[in-house]
Amino acid sequence: MTGPGLEHGYAACAGDRLHFARTGDGQPLLLLHGAYGSGEALLATPFGATLARRFSILAPDSLGHGLSDAPADPDRYRARQRADQLAAVLDGVGASRVHVCGYSMGGWMASALAAFHPERLLSLTIGGWDVVDGMYTPARLWGLEKIDYEILTGMIRTSRPELLAGRSPGREAGLAAAINAMNDLTGLADGVLKCGAPTAIWMGRDDAYAAAARRFAGQHGLTFLSLPGDHAGVLHDHGVEAAAAVADFIATTTLAPDHHPDPQT
């Protein structure tokens, strides 16, 4: 889904402009894209397009991505700041509470929103991400100390070069800061567990994050949605099935209207 079917707008947070796309009707769903992506690109996948037929979707471009600003200062990209930016987008469209679905980097951002602004969540669905150890999980599998922008960009250049098309040299420092910040994990798993919103973890069975995510969900009694595909394939090759599973989970959730969990300080 692209082009004329979308409404576009901007919100502001701490001097930065954040672009978002809106589409669909129904319950409000904040849809958060992965690294090197954008809200509109995620909506164009079978996963995003299927969700747009069931929900009123708000799909922001993360700072450093898409049409949002890309400041070079790494401090603008830390978990707390990214959560504040998402809250500013919600404020900008007058949305007090929403269902939240994030994938990969978007899963990290969703966990940050749960940790620092839990009062904004109706439900939480996190895919393609290990809430506890983040990118350190695939790093261990691949014999690396950690994954950062340089390493991840090299991998993307080999496996999905289309994600790197059109990169602007003037925005690269911001993109690098956005991706390196994904290693800022302090307090996020605890925030997910304490946010008070019904929570599901969803994952392609061949994703490098799958075993760790299943373990986290099992240890804490969270719903785990096991789907076909790997990290990218669950959105593209199996996106309709994945979206149906996420939508069906959201349909089962309820949250008392007077429930207002306390954000982390």
N, C-alpha and C positions, 0 to 999 in steps of 0.2 A: 504494500500500500504506500503510494507516494503521491506527490504533486497535489492536484486540486482536491483530493479527499481529505487533506489535512488542514488544520488551522495552526498558524504559527504565532509565537509570541516570545517575549523576553521578560525575565525577572532579574532583579538586582540583589546582590548580597556582598557587603563589604567592598563595594566599588567595582565588582565584577559583574558582567552581564552574562546571563545564562539563558540560552535558547531552549525552547521546548516546542513539541508538536502535540496536537490534540486531535483525537478522532473517536468515533463510536458513541454508543449510548448504553446506559445501564449503570451498574455500580461503579464507583470511581476506582481506577487502578493506576497506580504509579509504576511505570514499567522502566527498568533501568538496564541500560545496555552494557556490553563488555568493552574491554580495552580496544582501542583503535576504531571503535564503532561510533554510532550516533543513535539518537532516538528514532529518527526516520529510517535508518538502515535496519534497526531491529523490527520496526513495524513492517518492513518489506519482506521479512522472512515468513515462511509458513507459520511459525510459532506466533509472531506478532500479529500477522493478519488474521489468524484464527481468534486470538484474544479480542481483537478489535470488533469482532462480530458479536461479542458477548458483554463487553465492558465499555465504559467511557474512559478512554486511556489518555493519560498524561505521560509523555515520553520526553524527558529532558535530555539535552546533550551535557554530559559531564564536563566540568571545567577542564580545558585543554583538548576538548574534542568537538567535532562538528562545527556548529556556528557559535558556540559559546566562546568567551574569552579564553586566552591561554597565557596568563602571566607566568613569568619565569620563576617566581619566588616559591620554593618548595613548601614553605609553611602554609600556603594557601590551599594545599592539596591534602593535608592530613585528614584523618578520619573525622575528627570533630568538625573541621571546616567543611568537609564534603556533606556531612549531615546537616549543618546549618544552611548550606546552599540548597539542599533538597527541601528543607522547611521553607526557605524563601520562595522557591518555585510554587509550593503549595499555597503559601500566603498570596502570591501573585495572582492566582486563579480563584482565590476564595475557598479553597478546599481545607476544611479543618482536619478531617480524618479520611484515610484512604486505605484500600488494600495495596500491598506493596509486593512487587515481584521483581527480583533482580537476578541477573545471570552473569557469572564470571566476575569481572570487576564490579558489575552491578550488584552481585551478591554481597561483595564486600561493602559497597555503599549502603545496601539495604540493612546489613548488620550494624553499620554505623548509625543509621537513622533509628534503628531499634534501641541502640545503646543511649543515644543522646537526645532523641525526641520520641520516646515510646508512645506519648500521648497522641501522636499523629497516625498510629497504625490501627486499622481494623483487622487485618491479618497480615501474615508475613510468609512469603514463599521464596526460598533461596535455592538457586540452581548453579551447577558448575563451579562450586566453591567449597573450600574447607574452612568453616567458620573459625576453627581453632588455630590452624597453622598456615592457612592461606597458601601462597605459592611455595612455601617451604616444603609442602607435601610433594608436589611433583618434582621439586628440586632434589629431594632425597631419592626418589625413584630413578632419577636420571644421573645421579652421582655428582650433583652440583651443591655448592655451599648455599647458594640462594639464586633466585631469579630476579633480575633487574631489567631496566629498559633495554640496555644493549643486548643482553642475552635473549630476551623475549622478542625483540625486533629481528634478531637473526633467525630465530625459529619461524617467525611469521613470514619472513622473506622467502623461506623455503617452502612452507606448508600452505600459506594463504596470502600470496603476494598482493592480491587485489585489495587487501585491507590497507596497504601502504600507498596506494595510488593517490596522487593529488596532495601528498603531504607538503606543507609549506615550511621552508627552512626557518622562517621567522617564528613559527609556532612550536618548533621541535623541543625547545627547552621546557615549555609548558607540558607538552605530551610526555616527555621523560619524567618530569616531576609527578605528573598524575599517575603514571604506572609505578614508579618507585615507591610512591606513598602507599601502595597496596600492601607493603610489608609492615605497615603500622597497624598492629593487631591488638594492642593492649586494651583489655576490657570489653572487646566486641563479643566474644562468645558468651561471656557473662551477661552482657546486655541483651543478647538474643533470648537467653533463658529467662531473664527477669522482665522482659518487655510486656508480658501479660497478654499479648495477641496470639491467637491460634497460629501455629507455625508448622510449616512443612518444608522438608528438604527434598529437592527433586534432581535427578541425575541420570545421565546416560550410563548404562552399565559398563561401557568401555572407557569412560572418562577416568583420567588419572586421579581425580578427586573422589571417585565413587566409594572405595573402601573406607576412607577416613570419614566421609560424610555419612555413610550408613552407620558406622560405629558411633558417631556423635549423636545421631538421631536415636539409635537404640539405647544408648546410655541414659538419655534424658527423656525418653518417652515421646519423642516428636514423630509426627507422620513422615515416613520416607516413601517417596514415589520413585520407583525404579523403572527406567524407560530404556528403550533400545537406542543404540547410537553411542558415539564418542562425544568429545567436548563440543565440536562444531556440528556434528551430524544430528544431535538431538534437536537443534533449532531448525535445521535445513531439511534433512532427510526424514526426520520423524517429528517435525514441528507441530503438525496437526494433532498427533497423539499426545505430545507433551503439553500442548496448550489445553487440550481437553482435560488432562489429568489435573493441571493447575486450576483450571476453571471449576472443575467438579469439587476440588478441595475447598476453594473459596466459597462455593455455594453451601457447604456444610457448616461454615464457621458462624459463630455468634460471639458477640462481645457486649457485655452489659453496658448500657449507655452511660452509667455513672462511674465506669472504670477509668481511672486516670493514673497510670503508673508514673512513678517519679523518674525523670531523666537523670543520667549520671552527671555529676558535677566535676 
